[in-house]
Amino acid sequence: MERSEQRAVVAEFLGTLLLVFFAVGSAVIGLKFMGTLGVALAFGFTLLALAYAIGPISGCHVNPAVTLAMLAAGRIKVRRAVLYWVAQFAGAIAGAALLYWLVQSIPGLETSGAFGSNGYGSRSDVGLSGGGAFLAETVLTFLLAYVVLAVTSRVAVVGFDGLPIGLALGVIHIVGIPLTGTSVNPARSLGPALFAGGQALSQLWLFLVAPLVGGLIAALVIRLTHPADEPRVTADVA
């Protein structure tokens, strides 16, 4: 593994860890203090900060669905995508473990079956059905992946690219939290679900699959709205 590739993989691991610890942590610990809007802003601001911190290193995907969209759009090679996926899932689990360790020190805080995990049916604030949850997660992830693909001319996030990405994630959470708790990120869903257990695990499949579908659709649509024959710098990563 080349040194630049190694740095990128480490950045994806660290970025996903921090996203889960801080953003999911805002839901686990601070929801009753800051409300839905506060949690949505925590997700958006965390991703915005990470975009500037690790965007020039790895592109700041920190999301397997975004990496899949980048792969399908021809912005990243298969080898790099697989390494990113491993790093993202490992980082999410590590971030969830660190958060779980922290909340064990908070008296009376219940984590079983919840812990910032995603859900539908009885686990949705509005009672959203499984089919509705799949549709919602697909569309919400489409928006995130589409914005990432549209504002970046290559795999790296540079300049002001991070601003619309962070804003998009914030808006997505404002809409999605009452519906499913908002996944749009298979790694973000896996980490907390492993520690929540119960229905969080039995419903996990939806929050692994739907975001990937949304990412693939975004990669297809971007070819229609941003044709390849327009001036665009493609990623040269291996």
DRENPAKOL-432878 format. One record per residue: residue number from 1; residue in one letter; y, z, x of N, C-alpha, C in turn. Coordinates in Angstrom, 3 decimals, padded with zeros to 6 digits. Each point is the difference from the previous one (the first is absolute). Example, Ala and Ser with C-alpha at 12.3 -4.5 7.8 and 13.67 -1.06 7.14 Angstrom:
2
1 / a / -005.690 / 007.800 / 013.190 / 001.190 / 000.000 / -000.890 / 001.200 / 000.000 / 000.900
2 / s / 001.050 / -000.720 / -000.350 / 001.190 / 000.060 / 000.820 / 001.090 / 000.730 / -000.770
REM end
This chain:
238
1 / m / -001.192 / 000.000 / 000.845 / 001.192 / 000.000 / -000.845 / 001.245 / 000.000 / 000.884
2 / e / 000.887 / -000.961 / -000.224 / 001.231 / -000.070 / 000.766 / 000.886 / 001.198 / -000.299
3 / r / 000.892 / 000.301 / 000.958 / 000.848 / 001.184 / -000.152 / 000.900 / -000.109 / -001.238
4 / s / 000.553 / -001.186 / -000.265 / 000.873 / -000.169 / -001.167 / -000.787 / 000.187 / -001.291
5 / e / -001.238 / -000.485 / 000.007 / -000.849 / 000.157 / -001.170 / -000.372 / 001.465 / -000.203
6 / q / -000.267 / 000.685 / 001.086 / -000.331 / 001.422 / -000.076 / 001.174 / 000.794 / -000.556
7 / r / 001.200 / -000.308 / 000.473 / 001.187 / 000.691 / -000.498 / 000.188 / -000.250 / -001.496
8 / a / -000.263 / -001.226 / -000.440 / 000.159 / -000.335 / -001.414 / -000.998 / 000.767 / -000.864
9 / v / -001.239 / 000.095 / 000.465 / -001.028 / 000.718 / -000.759 / 000.337 / 001.484 / -000.081
10 / v / 000.450 / 000.573 / 001.097 / 000.399 / 001.412 / 000.006 / 001.177 / 000.210 / -000.948
11 / a / 000.933 / -000.947 / -000.005 / 001.165 / 000.103 / -000.888 / -000.421 / -000.032 / -001.464
12 / e / -000.969 / -000.846 / -000.343 / -000.485 / -000.055 / -001.384 / -000.708 / 001.299 / -000.388
13 / f / -000.767 / 000.561 / 000.927 / -000.666 / 001.283 / -000.266 / 001.038 / 001.090 / -000.237
14 / l / 000.963 / 000.107 / 000.896 / 001.019 / 001.039 / -000.101 / 000.875 / -000.208 / -001.234
15 / g / 000.394 / -001.239 / -000.250 / 000.857 / -000.277 / -001.139 / -000.664 / 000.354 / -001.323
16 / t / -001.280 / -000.350 / -000.148 / -000.698 / 000.312 / -001.244 / -000.207 / 001.500 / -000.131
17 / l / -000.284 / 000.670 / 001.100 / -000.126 / 001.462 / -000.011 / 001.293 / 000.639 / -000.505
18 / l / 001.121 / -000.429 / 000.537 / 001.285 / 000.585 / -000.384 / 000.366 / -000.337 / -001.441
19 / l / -000.325 / -001.212 / -000.442 / 000.281 / -000.373 / -001.386 / -000.750 / 000.908 / -000.967
20 / v / -001.276 / 000.240 / 000.286 / -000.797 / 000.861 / -000.875 / 000.494 / 001.442 / 000.076
21 / f / 000.231 / 000.497 / 001.201 / 000.390 / 001.404 / 000.142 / 001.329 / 000.279 / -000.688
22 / f / 000.996 / -000.822 / 000.239 / 001.330 / 000.279 / -000.545 / 000.158 / -000.484 / -001.445
23 / a / -000.388 / -001.240 / -000.283 / 000.230 / -000.546 / -001.328 / -000.957 / 000.598 / -001.032
24 / v / -001.303 / -000.013 / 000.309 / -000.945 / 000.637 / -000.914 / 000.268 / 001.503 / -000.033
25 / g / 000.388 / 000.566 / 001.129 / 000.328 / 001.417 / 000.053 / 001.139 / 000.356 / -000.933
26 / s / 000.952 / -000.918 / -000.186 / 001.110 / 000.266 / -000.924 / -000.510 / 000.144 / -001.425
27 / a / -001.061 / -000.745 / -000.335 / -000.586 / 000.100 / -001.339 / -000.836 / 001.263 / -000.146
28 / v / -000.762 / 000.322 / 001.033 / -000.887 / 001.162 / -000.052 / 000.797 / 001.301 / -000.034
29 / i / 001.006 / 000.092 / 000.844 / 000.737 / 001.253 / 000.167 / 001.297 / 000.041 / -000.798
30 / g / 000.697 / -001.130 / -000.072 / 001.364 / 000.039 / -000.520 / 000.255 / -000.615 / -001.350
31 / l / -001.043 / -000.501 / -000.694 / 000.232 / -000.699 / -001.265 / 000.758 / 000.857 / -001.007
32 / k / -000.377 / 001.268 / -000.127 / 000.665 / 000.847 / -001.005 / 001.425 / 000.377 / 000.401
33 / f / 000.326 / -000.196 / 001.262 / 001.351 / 000.315 / 000.469 / 000.910 / -001.229 / -000.034
34 / m / -000.550 / -001.175 / 000.312 / 000.832 / -001.201 / 000.124 / -000.251 / -001.036 / -001.090
35 / g / -001.072 / 000.127 / -000.733 / -000.294 / -000.928 / -001.072 / -000.483 / -001.359 / 000.481
36 / t / -000.265 / -000.881 / -000.956 / -000.517 / -001.334 / 000.310 / 000.943 / -000.796 / 000.892
37 / l / 001.293 / 000.067 / -000.294 / 000.972 / -000.747 / 000.792 / -000.002 / 000.461 / 001.444
38 / g / -000.095 / 001.297 / 000.222 / -000.024 / 000.519 / 001.357 / -001.217 / -000.473 / 000.768
39 / v / -001.151 / -000.016 / -000.656 / -001.222 / -000.479 / 000.658 / 000.113 / -001.489 / 000.309
40 / a / 000.535 / -000.755 / -000.950 / 000.178 / -001.438 / 000.220 / 000.909 / -000.258 / 001.203
41 / l / 001.076 / 000.766 / 000.092 / 000.906 / -000.151 / 001.144 / -000.674 / 000.407 / 001.299
42 / a / -000.853 / 001.010 / -000.052 / -000.715 / 000.429 / 001.204 / -000.887 / -001.122 / 000.525
43 / f / -000.688 / -000.692 / -000.896 / -000.831 / -001.133 / 000.424 / 000.869 / -001.116 / 000.576
44 / g / 001.072 / -000.346 / -000.711 / 000.854 / -001.083 / 000.460 / 000.681 / 000.294 / 001.316
45 / f / 000.540 / 001.213 / 000.144 / 000.697 / 000.368 / 001.231 / -000.969 / 000.128 / 001.174
46 / t / -001.206 / 000.512 / -000.260 / -000.983 / 000.118 / 001.086 / -000.373 / -001.370 / 000.530
47 / l / -000.260 / -000.948 / -000.922 / -000.349 / -001.345 / 000.445 / 001.180 / -000.661 / 000.700
48 / l / 001.209 / 000.226 / -000.499 / 001.191 / -000.561 / 000.634 / 000.144 / 000.503 / 001.430
49 / a / -000.165 / 001.300 / 000.197 / 000.102 / 000.571 / 001.340 / -001.091 / -000.551 / 000.921
50 / l / -001.219 / -000.110 / -000.529 / -001.102 / -000.524 / 000.804 / 000.213 / -001.472 / 000.352
51 / a / 000.617 / -000.753 / -000.911 / 000.248 / -001.413 / 000.264 / 000.855 / -000.183 / 001.247
52 / y / 000.995 / 000.875 / 000.153 / 000.851 / -000.093 / 001.186 / -000.684 / 000.596 / 001.231
53 / a / -000.844 / 001.013 / -000.208 / -000.643 / 000.673 / 001.136 / -001.128 / -000.829 / 000.604
54 / i / -000.863 / -000.563 / -000.846 / -001.177 / -000.712 / 000.526 / -000.038 / -001.467 / -000.416
55 / g / 000.977 / -000.448 / -000.803 / 000.030 / -001.398 / -000.402 / -000.040 / -000.974 / 001.169
56 / p / 000.814 / 000.207 / 001.040 / -000.028 / -000.919 / 001.137 / -001.297 / 000.058 / 000.800
57 / i / -000.812 / 001.042 / -000.210 / -001.247 / 000.160 / 000.760 / -001.180 / -000.627 / -000.730
58 / s / -000.152 / 000.342 / -001.288 / -001.174 / -000.451 / -000.749 / 000.334 / -000.789 / -001.250
59 / g / 001.262 / -000.001 / -000.400 / 000.374 / -000.590 / -001.277 / 000.095 / 001.026 / -001.098
60 / c / -000.449 / 001.226 / 000.282 / 000.046 / 001.106 / -000.970 / -000.650 / -000.398 / -001.322
61 / h / -001.251 / -000.442 / 000.070 / -000.727 / -000.281 / -001.234 / -000.355 / 001.315 / -000.694
62 / v / -000.611 / 000.918 / 000.746 / -000.479 / 001.317 / -000.467 / -000.631 / -000.098 / -001.388
63 / n / -000.649 / -001.114 / -000.286 / -000.535 / -000.272 / -001.321 / -000.984 / -001.168 / 000.103
64 / p / -001.283 / 000.219 / -000.289 / -000.976 / -001.087 / 000.093 / 000.329 / -001.193 / -000.890
65 / a / 000.647 / 000.233 / -001.143 / 000.357 / -001.111 / -000.886 / 001.073 / -000.887 / 000.628
66 / v / 000.954 / 000.596 / 000.697 / 001.024 / -000.773 / 000.694 / -000.620 / -000.777 / 001.154
67 / t / -000.914 / 000.635 / 000.718 / -000.688 / -000.694 / 001.092 / -000.804 / -001.180 / -000.536
68 / l / -000.669 / 000.187 / -001.142 / -000.751 / -001.107 / -000.602 / 000.940 / -001.124 / -000.407
69 / a / 001.143 / 000.337 / -000.546 / 000.979 / -001.023 / -000.373 / 000.473 / -000.766 / 001.232
70 / m / 000.261 / 000.721 / 001.076 / 000.414 / -000.635 / 001.250 / -001.101 / -000.928 / 000.527
71 / l / -001.237 / 000.447 / -000.101 / -001.132 / -000.809 / 000.461 / -000.129 / -001.262 / -000.849
72 / a / 000.045 / 000.152 / -001.323 / -000.146 / -001.138 / -000.903 / 001.160 / -000.978 / 000.128
73 / a / 001.169 / 000.503 / 000.395 / 001.175 / -000.860 / 000.164 / 000.058 / -000.636 / 001.389
74 / g / -000.961 / 000.321 / 000.843 / -000.050 / -000.589 / 001.337 / 000.947 / 000.617 / 000.991
75 / r / 000.429 / 001.247 / -000.253 / 000.945 / 000.670 / 000.893 / -000.696 / 000.847 / 001.062
76 / i / -001.306 / 000.254 / -000.182 / -000.726 / 000.877 / 000.897 / -001.437 / -000.506 / 000.086
77 / k / -000.637 / 000.187 / 001.150 / -001.368 / -000.463 / 000.197 / -001.009 / 001.043 / -000.485
78 / v / -001.230 / -000.461 / -000.213 / -001.049 / 000.859 / -000.557 / -000.245 / 001.225 / 000.867
79 / r / -000.080 / -000.176 / 001.310 / -000.283 / 001.121 / 000.894 / 001.059 / 001.094 / -000.152
80 / r / 001.254 / -000.383 / 000.002 / 001.079 / 000.977 / -000.132 / -000.057 / 000.675 / -001.383
81 / a / -000.298 / -000.769 / -001.029 / -000.074 / 000.565 / -001.346 / -001.095 / 001.059 / -000.092
82 / v / -001.161 / -000.279 / 000.556 / -001.109 / 000.960 / -000.047 / 000.371 / 001.280 / 000.750
83 / l / 000.622 / -000.143 / 001.148 / 000.432 / 001.177 / 000.762 / 001.024 / 000.812 / -000.782
84 / y / 000.911 / -000.697 / -000.680 / 000.994 / 000.689 / -000.817 / -000.664 / 000.769 / -001.130
85 / w / -000.980 / -000.617 / -000.659 / -000.674 / 000.665 / -001.121 / -000.685 / 001.287 / 000.449
86 / v / -000.673 / -000.081 / 001.131 / -000.664 / 001.197 / 000.527 / 001.043 / 001.085 / 000.291
87 / a / 001.086 / -000.380 / 000.649 / 001.049 / 000.959 / 000.352 / 000.658 / 000.587 / -001.245
88 / q / 000.242 / -000.824 / -001.007 / 000.673 / 000.457 / -001.216 / -000.860 / 000.996 / -000.779
89 / f / -001.264 / -000.308 / -000.195 / -000.869 / 000.920 / -000.727 / -000.208 / 001.293 / 000.781
90 / a / -000.171 / -000.123 / 001.317 / -000.149 / 001.202 / 000.824 / 001.269 / 000.836 / -000.029
91 / g / 001.155 / -000.652 / 000.073 / 001.269 / 000.716 / -000.035 / 000.222 / 000.699 / -001.329
92 / a / -000.376 / -000.660 / -001.104 / 000.162 / 000.606 / -001.320 / -000.876 / 001.234 / -000.154
93 / i / -001.223 / -000.073 / 000.493 / -000.901 / 001.153 / -000.071 / 000.533 / 001.135 / 000.861
94 / a / 000.487 / -000.329 / 001.180 / 000.561 / 001.028 / 000.886 / 001.236 / 000.632 / -000.615
95 / g / 000.866 / -000.811 / -000.606 / 001.195 / 000.521 / -000.643 / -000.334 / 000.900 / -001.176
96 / a / -001.005 / -000.405 / -000.795 / -000.427 / 000.816 / -001.131 / -000.618 / 001.307 / 000.476
97 / a / -000.756 / -000.063 / 001.094 / -000.609 / 001.219 / 000.548 / 001.067 / 000.964 / 000.482
98 / l / 001.017 / -000.518 / 000.660 / 001.090 / 000.835 / 000.486 / 000.759 / 000.616 / -001.178
99 / l / 000.227 / -000.783 / -001.042 / 000.682 / 000.504 / -001.191 / -000.853 / 001.060 / -000.702
100 / y / -001.296 / -000.241 / -000.087 / -000.909 / 000.954 / -000.634 / 000.008 / 001.326 / 000.756
101 / w / 000.016 / -000.086 / 001.303 / 000.054 / 001.188 / 000.841 / 001.277 / 000.793 / -000.282
102 / l / 001.111 / -000.725 / -000.154 / 001.278 / 000.649 / -000.274 / 000.000 / 000.699 / -001.361
103 / v / -000.471 / -000.697 / -001.028 / 000.108 / 000.568 / -001.351 / -000.935 / 001.184 / -000.216
104 / q / -000.996 / 000.139 / 000.863 / -000.861 / 001.176 / -000.117 / 000.773 / 001.287 / 000.281
105 / s / 001.160 / -000.132 / 000.618 / 000.838 / 001.162 / 000.291 / 000.977 / 000.314 / -001.123
106 / i / -000.040 / -000.787 / -001.087 / 000.912 / 000.210 / -001.131 / -000.766 / 000.676 / -001.121
107 / p / 000.279 / 001.247 / -000.292 / -000.744 / 000.735 / -001.041 / 000.128 / -000.661 / -001.377
108 / g / -001.116 / -000.160 / -000.668 / -000.002 / -000.486 / -001.373 / 000.107 / -001.497 / -000.171
109 / l / 000.094 / -000.756 / 001.084 / 000.120 / -001.454 / -000.124 / -001.391 / -000.608 / -000.166
110 / e / -000.253 / -000.630 / -001.135 / -001.301 / -000.576 / -000.318 / -000.100 / -001.419 / 000.560
111 / t / -001.092 / -000.280 / 000.691 / -000.200 / -001.330 / 000.569 / -001.213 / -000.711 / -000.586
112 / s / -000.939 / 000.737 / -000.539 / -001.230 / -000.589 / -000.509 / 000.284 / -000.981 / -001.139
113 / g / -000.479 / -001.235 / 000.159 / 000.174 / -001.022 / -001.018 / 001.365 / -000.639 / -000.045
114 / a / 000.923 / 000.477 / 000.802 / 001.360 / -000.545 / -000.037 / 000.408 / -000.432 / 001.411
115 / f / 000.738 / 000.854 / 000.696 / 000.392 / -000.208 / 001.404 / 000.658 / -001.366 / 000.232
116 / g / 000.896 / -000.385 / -000.913 / 000.724 / -001.255 / 000.184 / -000.841 / -001.242 / -000.166
117 / s / -001.193 / 000.146 / -000.598 / -000.884 / -001.147 / -000.192 / 000.457 / -000.819 / -001.204
118 / n / -000.567 / -001.175 / -000.145 / 000.370 / -000.898 / -001.092 / -001.043 / 000.063 / -001.104
119 / g / 000.398 / -000.373 / -001.221 / -000.949 / 000.058 / -001.090 / 000.454 / -000.745 / -001.231
120 / y / -000.919 / -000.148 / -000.952 / 000.297 / -000.623 / -001.283 / -000.720 / 000.792 / -001.086
121 / g / 000.217 / -000.391 / -001.239 / -000.595 / 000.751 / -001.096 / 000.609 / 001.384 / -000.092
122 / s / -000.863 / 001.008 / 000.016 / 000.482 / 001.383 / -000.096 / 000.764 / 000.438 / 001.232
123 / r / -000.107 / -000.760 / 001.093 / 000.688 / 000.346 / 001.242 / 001.324 / -000.747 / 000.143
124 / s / 000.372 / -000.761 / -001.008 / 001.296 / -000.692 / -000.044 / 000.946 / 000.792 / -000.875
125 / d / 001.240 / 000.137 / 000.410 / 000.985 / 000.747 / -000.792 / 000.212 / -000.608 / -001.375
126 / v / -000.212 / -001.315 / -000.123 / 000.203 / -000.665 / -001.288 / -001.330 / -000.430 / -000.627
127 / g / -001.116 / 000.422 / 000.592 / -001.314 / -000.347 / -000.531 / -000.368 / -001.460 / 000.165
128 / l / 000.492 / -000.647 / 001.036 / -000.241 / -001.428 / 000.220 / -001.496 / -000.282 / 000.152
129 / s / -000.473 / -001.067 / -000.635 / -001.413 / -000.365 / 000.071 / -000.343 / -000.571 / 001.375
130 / g / -001.302 / -000.145 / 000.256 / -000.434 / -000.578 / 001.269 / 000.511 / -001.421 / 000.193
131 / g / -000.076 / -000.804 / -001.077 / 000.501 / -001.371 / 000.087 / 001.493 / -000.044 / 000.247
132 / g / 000.723 / 000.881 / -000.671 / 001.445 / 000.068 / 000.207 / 000.342 / 000.440 / 001.402
133 / a / -000.776 / 000.943 / 000.535 / 000.229 / 000.482 / 001.355 / -000.238 / -001.115 / 001.016
134 / f / -001.071 / -000.797 / -000.225 / -000.284 / -001.107 / 000.920 / 001.146 / -001.003 / -000.017
135 / l / 000.489 / -000.318 / -001.202 / 001.120 / -000.940 / -000.113 / 001.251 / 000.557 / 000.665
136 / a / 000.301 / 001.264 / -000.264 / 001.204 / 000.615 / 000.553 / -000.045 / 000.014 / 001.530
137 / e / -001.127 / 000.426 / 000.551 / -000.112 / 000.075 / 001.457 / 000.060 / -001.388 / 000.640
138 / t / -000.564 / -000.986 / -000.672 / 000.047 / -001.371 / 000.522 / 001.434 / -000.515 / 000.044
139 / v / 000.720 / 000.186 / -001.097 / 001.383 / -000.500 / -000.079 / 000.924 / 000.768 / 000.938
140 / l / -000.146 / 001.316 / 000.043 / 000.852 / 000.808 / 000.874 / -000.243 / -000.343 / 001.471
141 / t / -001.267 / -000.190 / 000.359 / -000.301 / -000.372 / 001.393 / 000.498 / -001.395 / 000.312
142 / f / -000.102 / -000.887 / -000.985 / 000.539 / -001.349 / 000.186 / 001.466 / 000.061 / 000.408
143 / l / 000.777 / 000.826 / -000.708 / 001.428 / 000.107 / 000.330 / 000.196 / 000.459 / 001.436
144 / l / -000.723 / 001.048 / 000.398 / 000.162 / 000.513 / 001.360 / -000.378 / -001.049 / 001.037
145 / a / -001.176 / -000.601 / -000.157 / -000.469 / -000.981 / 000.985 / 000.895 / -001.240 / 000.009
146 / y / 000.450 / -000.417 / -001.172 / 000.870 / -001.173 / -000.077 / 001.315 / 000.248 / 000.723
147 / v / 000.583 / 001.168 / -000.206 / 001.256 / 000.331 / 000.681 / -000.206 / 000.025 / 001.512
148 / v / -001.096 / 000.607 / 000.449 / -000.280 / 000.053 / 001.435 / -000.113 / -001.412 / 000.561
149 / l / -000.757 / -000.857 / -000.669 / -000.178 / -001.379 / 000.475 / 001.309 / -000.788 / -000.052
150 / a / 000.793 / 000.242 / -001.029 / 001.234 / -000.773 / -000.197 / 001.081 / 000.348 / 001.019
151 / v / 000.104 / 001.279 / 000.362 / 001.111 / 000.401 / 000.867 / -000.354 / -000.033 / 001.485
152 / t / -001.269 / -000.184 / 000.310 / -000.389 / -000.075 / 001.403 / -000.348 / -001.435 / 000.355
153 / s / 000.517 / -000.461 / 001.114 / -000.304 / -001.355 / 000.447 / -001.164 / -000.018 / 000.979
154 / r / -000.495 / 001.196 / 000.318 / -001.166 / 000.113 / 000.869 / -000.639 / 001.356 / -000.290
155 / v / -000.996 / 000.386 / 000.772 / -000.723 / 001.240 / -000.281 / 000.867 / 001.234 / 000.207
156 / a / 000.975 / -000.067 / 000.885 / 000.822 / 001.166 / 000.296 / 001.130 / 000.165 / -001.006
157 / v / 000.343 / 001.247 / -000.274 / 001.160 / 000.319 / -000.834 / 001.185 / 000.210 / 000.931
158 / v / 001.039 / -000.807 / -000.159 / 001.153 / 000.099 / 000.888 / 001.277 / 000.015 / -000.827
159 / g / 001.115 / 000.342 / 000.659 / 001.289 / -000.022 / -000.668 / 000.019 / 000.871 / -001.243
160 / f / 000.463 / -000.584 / -001.116 / 000.089 / 000.736 / -001.264 / -001.220 / -000.209 / -000.888
161 / d / -001.093 / -000.553 / 000.563 / -001.195 / -000.257 / -000.803 / -000.533 / 001.262 / -000.665
162 / g / 000.137 / 001.139 / 000.666 / -000.557 / 001.234 / -000.536 / 000.678 / 000.482 / -001.260
163 / l / 001.281 / -000.350 / -000.194 / 000.755 / 000.500 / -001.148 / -000.576 / -000.474 / -001.336
164 / p / -000.183 / -001.310 / -000.219 / -000.571 / -000.422 / -001.284 / -001.438 / 000.471 / -000.188
165 / i / -000.742 / 000.158 / 001.080 / -001.382 / 000.471 / -000.116 / -000.024 / 001.451 / -000.483
166 / g / 000.838 / 000.840 / 000.596 / 000.080 / 001.389 / -000.428 / 000.511 / 000.134 / -001.425
167 / l / 001.009 / -000.804 / -000.358 / 000.525 / 000.028 / -001.365 / -001.067 / -000.428 / -001.006
168 / a / -000.762 / -001.033 / 000.365 / -001.055 / -000.483 / -000.893 / -001.044 / 001.079 / -000.245
169 / l / -000.401 / 000.703 / 001.060 / -001.010 / 001.039 / -000.174 / 000.536 / 001.141 / -000.862
170 / g / 001.270 / 000.329 / 000.156 / 000.600 / 001.032 / -000.835 / -000.018 / -000.379 / -001.468
171 / v / 000.422 / -001.225 / -000.320 / 000.002 / -000.477 / -001.388 / -001.416 / -000.032 / -000.556
172 / i / -000.937 / -000.462 / 000.817 / -001.404 / -000.058 / -000.415 / -000.505 / 001.379 / -000.409
173 / h / 000.388 / 001.027 / 000.735 / -000.451 / 001.351 / -000.329 / 000.707 / 000.562 / -001.229
174 / i / 001.244 / -000.358 / -000.208 / 000.694 / 000.440 / -001.214 / -000.748 / -000.517 / -001.237
175 / v / -000.440 / -001.246 / 000.059 / -000.732 / -000.602 / -001.110 / -001.442 / 000.499 / -000.045
176 / g / -000.633 / 000.082 / 001.163 / -001.440 / 000.228 / 000.049 / -000.478 / 001.432 / -000.081
177 / i / 000.821 / 000.974 / 000.375 / -000.458 / 001.391 / 000.001 / -000.477 / 000.449 / -001.381
178 / p / 000.731 / -000.274 / -001.087 / -000.512 / 000.414 / -001.314 / -001.273 / -000.739 / -000.413
179 / l / -000.222 / -001.177 / 000.563 / -001.141 / -000.822 / -000.393 / -001.281 / 000.421 / 000.704
180 / t / 000.034 / -000.005 / 001.326 / -001.213 / 000.264 / 000.776 / 000.216 / 000.981 / 001.151
181 / g / 001.226 / 000.455 / 000.166 / 000.328 / 000.770 / 001.197 / 000.421 / -000.916 / 001.127
182 / t / -000.137 / -001.296 / -000.209 / 000.377 / -001.075 / 000.930 / -000.817 / 000.007 / 001.283
183 / s / -000.849 / -001.009 / 000.100 / -000.740 / -000.223 / 001.240 / 000.692 / -001.097 / 000.808
184 / v / -000.178 / -001.238 / -000.411 / 000.433 / -001.230 / 000.687 / -000.408 / 000.004 / 001.473
185 / n / -000.950 / 000.860 / 000.350 / -000.396 / 000.167 / 001.394 / -001.389 / 000.646 / 000.034
186 / p / -001.064 / -000.773 / 000.265 / -001.352 / 000.563 / 000.001 / -000.181 / 001.174 / 000.960
187 / a / 000.643 / -000.041 / 001.153 / -000.135 / 001.094 / 000.962 / 000.652 / 001.265 / -000.540
188 / r / 001.189 / -000.135 / -000.583 / 000.703 / 001.145 / -000.579 / -000.825 / 000.636 / -001.115
189 / s / -000.787 / -000.812 / -000.735 / -000.830 / 000.530 / -001.078 / -001.258 / 000.680 / 000.538
190 / l / -000.611 / -000.587 / 001.020 / -001.248 / 000.540 / 000.532 / 000.177 / 001.384 / 000.592
191 / g / 001.005 / 000.187 / 000.848 / 000.172 / 001.277 / 000.695 / 000.061 / 001.193 / -000.946
192 / p / 000.958 / 000.041 / -000.933 / 000.080 / 001.131 / -000.928 / -001.228 / 000.154 / -000.889
193 / a / -000.607 / -001.115 / -000.444 / -001.160 / 000.066 / -000.892 / -001.177 / 000.707 / 000.663
194 / l / -000.162 / -000.181 / 001.294 / -001.107 / 000.645 / 000.712 / 000.117 / 001.523 / -000.066
195 / f / 001.224 / 000.503 / -000.051 / 000.210 / 001.447 / -000.039 / 000.133 / 000.518 / -001.434
196 / a / 000.357 / -000.893 / -000.924 / 000.118 / 000.415 / -001.401 / -001.370 / 000.100 / -000.655
197 / g / -000.882 / -000.972 / 000.303 / -001.334 / -000.008 / -000.579 / 000.016 / -000.301 / -001.487
198 / g / -001.142 / 000.223 / -000.671 / -000.094 / -000.174 / -001.437 / 000.350 / -001.403 / -000.467
199 / q / 000.794 / -000.086 / -001.078 / 000.370 / -001.289 / -000.559 / 000.877 / -000.824 / 000.934
200 / a / 000.681 / 000.650 / 000.920 / 000.807 / -000.743 / 000.968 / -000.886 / -000.954 / 000.794
201 / l / -001.215 / 000.435 / 000.296 / -000.945 / -000.852 / 000.737 / -000.667 / -001.020 / -000.910
202 / s / -000.345 / 000.399 / -001.225 / -000.677 / -000.928 / -000.906 / 000.916 / -001.139 / -000.441
203 / q / 001.311 / 000.232 / -000.016 / 000.952 / -001.042 / -000.382 / 000.595 / -000.735 / 001.199
204 / l / -000.395 / 000.403 / 001.189 / 000.605 / -000.532 / 001.221 / -000.154 / -001.499 / 000.135
205 / w / -001.133 / -000.546 / -000.458 / -000.275 / -001.420 / 000.177 / 001.170 / -000.871 / -000.482
206 / l / 000.602 / 000.397 / -001.148 / 001.086 / -000.801 / -000.562 / 001.185 / -000.064 / 000.952
207 / f / 000.272 / 001.123 / 000.662 / 001.178 / 000.062 / 000.869 / -000.276 / -000.541 / 001.408
208 / l / -001.252 / -000.376 / 000.221 / -000.341 / -000.750 / 001.205 / 000.067 / -001.502 / -000.275
209 / v / -000.475 / -000.411 / -001.182 / -000.127 / -001.424 / -000.313 / 001.297 / -000.610 / -000.521
210 / a / 000.633 / 000.639 / -000.988 / 001.184 / -000.595 / -000.637 / 001.129 / -000.309 / 000.989
211 / p / 000.337 / 000.926 / 000.925 / 001.055 / -000.343 / 000.962 / -000.350 / -001.201 / 000.877
212 / l / -001.276 / -000.151 / 000.345 / -000.412 / -001.154 / 000.804 / 000.174 / -001.292 / -000.786
213 / v / -000.293 / 000.045 / -001.299 / 000.212 / -001.171 / -000.850 / 001.489 / -000.339 / -000.060
214 / g / 000.833 / 001.018 / -000.159 / 001.445 / -000.229 / -000.024 / 000.510 / -000.600 / 001.295
215 / g / -000.537 / 000.462 / 001.119 / 000.400 / -000.541 / 001.291 / -000.387 / -001.463 / 000.154
216 / l / -001.210 / -000.356 / -000.474 / -000.455 / -001.391 / 000.079 / 000.864 / -000.911 / -000.868
217 / i / 000.336 / 000.455 / -001.194 / 000.847 / -000.807 / -000.879 / 001.371 / -000.221 / 000.637
218 / a / 000.541 / 001.037 / 000.634 / 001.293 / -000.143 / 000.669 / -000.064 / -001.050 / 001.097
219 / a / -001.114 / -000.030 / 000.742 / -000.151 / -000.980 / 001.074 / -000.061 / -001.425 / -000.549
220 / l / -000.559 / -000.161 / -001.199 / -000.054 / -001.323 / -000.624 / 001.369 / -000.414 / -000.520
221 / v / 000.686 / 000.916 / -000.661 / 001.295 / -000.319 / -000.591 / 001.050 / -000.277 / 001.071
222 / i / -000.074 / 000.716 / 001.128 / 001.010 / -000.193 / 001.046 / -000.022 / -001.421 / 000.543
223 / r / -001.160 / -000.654 / -000.090 / -000.102 / -001.389 / 000.463 / 000.749 / -000.944 / -000.937
224 / l / 000.183 / 000.416 / -001.254 / 000.723 / -000.821 / -000.966 / 001.502 / 000.213 / 000.107
225 / t / 000.410 / 001.238 / 000.210 / 001.438 / 000.310 / 000.038 / 000.597 / -000.118 / 001.398
226 / h / -000.825 / 000.140 / 001.024 / 000.457 / -000.117 / 001.374 / -000.945 / -000.954 / 000.742
227 / p / 000.122 / -001.305 / -000.260 / -000.924 / -000.988 / 000.566 / -000.079 / 000.072 / 001.516
228 / a / -001.176 / -000.351 / 000.502 / -000.229 / 000.063 / 001.442 / 000.831 / -001.006 / 000.766
229 / d / 000.461 / -001.081 / -000.680 / 000.791 / -001.003 / 000.715 / 001.452 / 000.407 / 000.177
230 / e / 000.382 / 001.143 / -000.610 / 001.328 / 000.530 / 000.269 / -000.011 / 000.704 / 001.350
231 / p / 001.155 / 000.073 / 000.680 / 000.039 / 000.684 / 001.291 / -000.507 / 001.430 / -000.112
232 / r / -001.057 / 000.305 / 000.711 / -000.589 / 001.333 / -000.054 / -000.744 / 000.249 / 001.310
233 / v / 000.192 / 001.141 / 000.581 / -000.704 / 000.361 / 001.225 / -001.276 / 000.716 / -000.394
234 / t / -001.158 / -000.534 / 000.388 / -001.278 / 000.631 / -000.345 / -000.420 / 000.966 / 001.098
235 / a / -000.844 / 000.921 / -000.381 / -000.446 / 001.017 / 000.955 / -000.913 / -000.620 / 001.040
236 / d / 000.129 / 000.438 / 001.225 / -000.838 / -000.520 / 001.072 / -000.971 / 001.055 / 000.515
237 / v / -000.260 / 001.012 / -000.843 / -000.902 / 001.054 / 000.428 / -001.435 / -000.465 / -000.139
238 / a / -000.866 / 000.526 / 000.872 / -001.390 / -000.418 / 000.003 / -000.813 / 000.907 / -000.909
REM end
